[in-house]
Amino acid sequence: MVDFESLRVNDFDIEDVFIKQGWKRYFDMLNGPIYSRLVKEFWMKAEVYDDLSARMEEEALVRKDPSLKGKSREEMGLSIFNGTVI
């Protein structure tokens, strides 16, 4: 959310700049209603596979089979980690 009133009180009055550029509607949408239940349901059911998850997966395999230590993900039979996936 963008609180233009708070910015104005702190001598940073920029709302007119965005109004002149036609961005007022965009900021109104950002400050509009939030479907908190929908967001909550999404994140409750979402699975995040990040760097930590990838490392934990590798470490679990090495604990099961110490001969895998020092090998690449491909050599361990895992897919390549290209970044966070939700």
C-alpha positions as CSV (number, residue, x, y, z in Angstrom):
1,M,0.0,0.0,0.0
2,V,1.0,3.6,-0.6
3,D,0.0,6.1,2.0
4,F,0.2,9.4,0.3
5,E,-1.2,11.2,3.4
6,S,1.7,9.8,5.5
7,L,4.2,10.9,2.9
8,R,2.6,14.4,2.7
9,V,2.8,14.8,6.6
10,N,6.5,13.9,6.3
11,D,7.1,16.7,3.7
12,F,7.2,14.3,0.8
13,D,4.1,15.3,-1.2
14,I,4.3,13.3,-4.4
15,E,0.6,12.4,-5.0
16,D,0.1,15.1,-7.6
17,V,3.1,13.7,-9.6
18,F,1.3,10.4,-10.0
19,I,-2.1,12.0,-10.7
20,K,-0.5,14.0,-13.6
21,Q,1.1,10.8,-15.0
22,G,-2.2,8.9,-14.8
23,W,-1.1,6.5,-12.1
24,K,-3.8,7.5,-9.5
25,R,-6.1,4.6,-10.5
26,Y,-3.2,2.1,-10.2
27,F,-2.5,3.3,-6.6
28,D,-6.2,3.2,-5.8
29,M,-6.2,-0.5,-6.9
30,L,-3.1,-1.2,-4.7
31,N,-4.9,0.5,-1.7
32,G,-8.2,-1.3,-2.5
33,P,-9.7,-4.4,-1.0
34,I,-7.6,-7.3,-0.3
35,Y,-9.1,-10.8,-0.5
36,S,-7.3,-12.0,2.7
37,R,-9.1,-15.3,2.8
38,L,-8.2,-16.1,-0.8
39,V,-4.6,-15.1,-0.1
40,K,-4.5,-17.2,3.1
41,E,-6.0,-20.2,1.3
42,F,-3.4,-19.9,-1.5
43,W,-0.4,-19.7,0.8
44,M,-1.7,-22.5,3.1
45,K,-1.8,-24.9,0.0
46,A,1.3,-23.5,-1.8
47,E,4.5,-25.4,-1.9
48,V,7.7,-23.4,-2.2
49,Y,10.9,-25.1,-3.5
50,D,13.8,-22.8,-2.8
51,D,17.6,-23.0,-2.3
52,L,17.1,-24.3,1.3
53,S,14.7,-27.1,0.1
54,A,17.2,-28.1,-2.6
55,R,20.0,-28.3,-0.2
56,M,17.9,-30.3,2.3
57,E,17.0,-32.7,-0.5
58,E,20.7,-33.2,-1.4
59,E,21.7,-33.7,2.3
60,A,19.0,-36.3,2.8
61,L,20.3,-38.3,-0.2
62,V,23.9,-38.0,1.1
63,R,22.8,-39.3,4.6
64,K,21.1,-42.3,2.9
65,D,24.1,-42.9,0.6
66,P,27.4,-41.3,1.7
67,S,29.0,-42.1,-1.6
68,L,27.0,-39.3,-3.2
69,K,28.9,-36.6,-1.2
70,G,30.5,-34.1,-3.5
71,K,28.5,-35.1,-6.5
72,S,26.3,-32.8,-8.6
73,R,22.5,-32.9,-8.4
74,E,22.4,-34.6,-11.8
75,E,24.8,-37.3,-10.6
76,M,22.6,-37.8,-7.6
77,G,19.6,-38.3,-9.8
78,L,18.0,-35.0,-9.0
79,S,16.8,-32.3,-11.3
80,I,18.8,-29.2,-11.7
81,F,17.8,-26.4,-9.3
82,N,17.1,-23.2,-11.4
83,G,15.6,-21.1,-8.7
84,T,12.6,-20.8,-6.4
85,V,9.4,-22.4,-7.6
86,I,6.0,-21.8,-6.0
